[in-house]
Amino acid sequence: MARGLGKGINAFFPEIEEKDEANIQKVSINECRPNPYQPRKTFHADAIEELKESILQYGIIQPLIVRESIKGYEIVVGERRFRAAKEAGLETIPVIVKELTDEKMMELALLENLQREDLTPIEEAHAYANLMNELHITQEVLSQRLGKSRSHIANIVRLLSLPDQVIAYINNGELSMGHGRALLGLKDKSKLIPFVNKIRKEKLNVRQVEQLIVQLNKQPGKKKEKPKKDIFILERESMLRDRFGTSVKIQRGKRKGKIEIEFYSDEDLERIIESLED
């Protein structure tokens, strides 16, 4: 599923403008080398082949962004175009040369990585987490810059708190993001892996998983079952979960009620408090 970057690279670096035709120049493809800070190590052969055919027919429509190095140029944005151009046998490629520090090279590589069409929820989560760590910004600032909702970013990043085995299943498509979000609500973490194996074996959908987690979370030996919540309360809980990106419970008594909002770290608590102040 294509997710894209929302506002894109210019949201972080407005000085990066790929369509500045006055600055486009042709350089030898042999003088260019990949970005040393590129977090993406594998490129799908089918995607490169498809792009190669497009280049053979139409040429490279969008120039690459590079910076000068001791030995030629380092690619800042456009490594997939560079690889496809080599496959197509091009001798020169159109580029825009920019002066960038190592730090900005790394930041731009992370941003370009976010723009991949085949990005998985886990890859997206890692990209968000890396951007926040490297740029020292909050989820709120990141959501504003990328044009993504804070709840979307929060929900995606929380997937990284799952066990590595479960993260791998989400990354390879065996489990969906919806499965991952539901699994975060399982209270007894010792039941997680056996439950995940059950999901895979029986091919349970997200709704089925959510229902089973409710049953698993019930305290053993409880004689009297709590009355079911009405639809109004369930809808409000769902709305608050989406807003805060975490588990929310509403309990209503005869004279008063309470709202419980879960958090998983000091940073998570600060994020929720910021959201309440909006």
Secondary structure, DSSP 8 states (H G I E B T S, - for coil): -----TT-GGGT-TT--TT-GGGEEEEEGGGEE--TT-------HHHHHHHHHHHHHH--SS-EEEEEETTEEEEEE-HHHHHHHHHTT-SEEEEEE----HHHHHHHHHHHHHT-TT--HHHHHHHHHHHHHHHT--HHHHHHHHT--HHHHHHHHHGGGS-HHHHHHHHTTSS-HHHHHHHTT-S-GGGHHHHHHHHHHHT--HHHHHHHHHHHTS-TT--S------HHHHHHHHHHHHHHTS-EEEEE-SS-EEEEE--SSHHHHHHHHHHHH-
